Amino acid sequence: MISGLADNVLATFIVFCRIGSCLMLVPGYSSTNIPPQIRLFVALVTTFALSPILVSVLKPLVDDAPPLTLALLIGTELLVGSVIGLGGRVFFLAFQTMSTVMASAIGLSNIPGVPIGDNDPTPASVPLIMAAVTTLFFLTDQHWQVLRGLMNSYDVWHPGEKLSGEMALNQLATRLTDAFVLTLRITSPFIVYSVIVNFSVGLINKLTPSIAVYFVSVPFVLVGGLLLLYLISDELLTQFMLGMSSWLAG
């Protein structure tokens, strides 16, 4: 009886390895503004909710297993959870990077903002955009899709099977490609705006070299960029959330 209880506890811990490593990296849950106690509590609650379903799958793998086998199983589960969590995290990191590029394009790069998702200083518009995206992530119930994906991951990556580093790197490379293509497409109007405005300002400066055109044009460039952000902000956020939801659905 004691041996059976120990196997159940060990199987539950292995479930926690995949869930905990995923929630440590997945967007929303992994924010530095969320206290570690709350993140640990969410991971434990999710583990206890899924354990009754998954213990029966994991228990044969831990029954009388040697320590080396258990260590490999725990390491594999940690790697699988990390790959799943990073798959969603790269979307937010790519969007944050392109938001910084967007802020530079409209002249907001020199105005510091308060960090929302991490401790790195960013332009003022980036925390606003990332806060809106994180809020929509929870309002559209995509955090439940993450938990559903964790449950379905046991049908794709079976516990005990060897996960090659090449497979994990391919998954991350694919997610990086999809994320940066998506965010580049979303922020492309600001890049086009920056090219047109800078070309126009440079041309005017050549025509009137005695006037400090750059300093005169800064307010107009900033107002035009903010107006563009106002006009397409709804579509910008919608397209990003659609791209994120398509990854979660897959």
N, C-alpha and C positions, 0 to 999 in steps of 0.2 A: 504493500500500500504506500509506504514511504517512497519507494522507487518510482511508482506511478505518479505520485504527487510531484516528485523532483523532475520527472520528464515533462509534466504539464507546465511547471514553472519555467523550465529551460525552453520549451517550445514557445511559450508566451514571450520570453525574452528575445527569441529570434524574430518573432513577429515585430516586436518593438524596434529591433535593429533596422529593419527596412522602413518602417513608418517614421521612426525618429530621425533617421538620416535624411529622409525625403522632406519632412516638415522643417528641418533645420535649414534647408536651402530653397524651398519652394516660395514663390512670391506671396506676400501678405503675411504669412505666418513667420517668416524669417526676418522681419523688420527689426532693427536694433531698438526701435521705440517700444517694442513689446517686451515686457520683463521676461527673463529666462524662466521664471517659475510658471508663468502662464503658458509659455511654449511647451514646457515639460508636461504640464497638466493636460494640454490638448493632445500631446503625443500619447500619454498614458491612457487617457479616456478613449482615444481612437483604437489603441492597442487592445484594451479590454473589450471594446465593442466588436472587434473583428476576431478576437482570439477563439471564441466558441466555434467559429466556422473553420478557422485555419489550423487549430491545434491538431485536429485529426489528420491533417496532411503532413504536419511537421513532426508529429510524435514518432512515427516509424524511423525518421532520420536521426533522432537524438537518442533512441532507445539503445542502450549499451554501446554508444558510439565512442571511439577513442578520442582523447583530447585534441589530437591534430585534426581529425575530421570535423569536430565541433568548431575549432578555430577557423578552418577553411569555410565552413558553412556561415559562421558569423561574419567573416570578412566579405563573403559573396553577397550576403544580404545587405550589408552596409554599402557595398559598391552599387548594387541595384537601386537602392533607395536614393543614393546620391545622384545617380544618372537621371532618375525620374525627376528629382528636385531641381537639378541643374537645367533639365530640359525646359522647365517653365521659367526658371530664373533668367536664362539668357534672353528671353523675350523682353523682360523688364530692363535688363542691363543694356540691351541694344536700343530700346526706346529712350532710356536715359541718355545714352551717348548721342543719339540723333537729336534729342531735345536740346542738348548742349550746343550742337552744331546749329540748330534752329535759332537758339538764343543769340549766337554769334552773328547769324545772318541778318537778324533784325536789330542789332545794336544793343543787346541786353547783356553782353558777356561781361561788362565791367560793373554790373550791379549785383552784389552778392545776395544770395538768398539763404534761408534757413533750411538745412538738410532735413528730409523727411524719412527716406528709407535707409540712409547710412550717414556716416559722419564726414563724408567728403564735401568740401565747399563747392557749390554749383551756382550758376546764374539764377536770378530771381524767378524766372519763368519755369525752370526745371522742377523745383519742388511743387509748384502749383499743378503742373501737368501730372507728375508722378503721384501726387495725393489724389487727384481726380481718377487716375487709372486704378490705383489701389482700392479706392472706394467703390468704383464700378465692378472691380473683381469680386467683391463681396456682395454688392447689391444684385448682381446678375447670377448669384449662386454658383459661380465658377469654383469657389472653394470646395463646394460639395462634389464637383466634378473631379477635383484632385483626389478626394477620398475615394470616390468611385473608381478612379484610375488606379489607385493603390490596390484596391481589391481585385481589379481585373488584371493587374500585373502578375498575379500568381498563375494566371492562365498562359501568360506569354513567357515569363522567366520563372520556370518551376524551381522551387527550393531544392538545393542539393545539386543542381546542374551547374557545370562550370561555365562561368561568364568570362569570355575572352576580353582582353583589353582592346583588341581591334574592334569588337562589336560595340563596346562602350564608347570608344572614340568616334566610330562612325555615327552613332546616335547623336553625340554632342555636336559633331561637325554638321550633320544635317539640320539640327535645331539652330545652330549658329547661322547657317546659310538662310534658312527660312526666316529667322528673326530679323536679320539685317536687310534682307530683300523687302520684307514687310515694312519695316520702319523707314527705309530709304524711300519706298514708294509713298508713304504717308507724309514724310517731311519734304518731299521733292518740291512742292510749291514754294517753300521758303528758300530753298537753294536757288531755284530759278529767279525768285525775287531778288536775292542777294546779287546774283550775276548781273541782272538788268540794272539794278540801282547803282552798283559800283561802276559798271561801265558808263552809265549816264553821268555820274559824279566825276569820274575821271575825264570824260570828254568835255564837260563844262569847265573843269579846272584847266584843261589845255587851252580852251578858248578864252578864258579870263584868268590868266596866271596871277594878276595883281590882287585878286580877291581870294580870301581863305575859304574856298568853296566847301572844303571838308567840314569845317566847324559850323558853317551855315546850314549844311545839309543834314547834320546829325539828328536834329529834332524831327525833320520831315521823314527821314528813313525810319526812325523809331515809331512815329505815329503810323506810317504805312504798314510796318511789320505788325504792330498791335492790331490794326484794323484787319489785316489778313488773318491773324490768329483768331480774332473774334468771329470772322466769317466762316472759317473752316474748322473751328475747334470741335463742333459736334461730329462732323464727318471724320475728323482725325481720330477722336476717341472711339467712335463706332467701328471704324476699320480695324483698329488695333484689337479691340475686344473680340471682333469676329475672327481675326487671325488666331488669337489666343484660344478661343473656344473651339476652333477647328482642330488645333493641336490636342486639346484636352479630350475632344470627342474621339480622336484617333488613338 
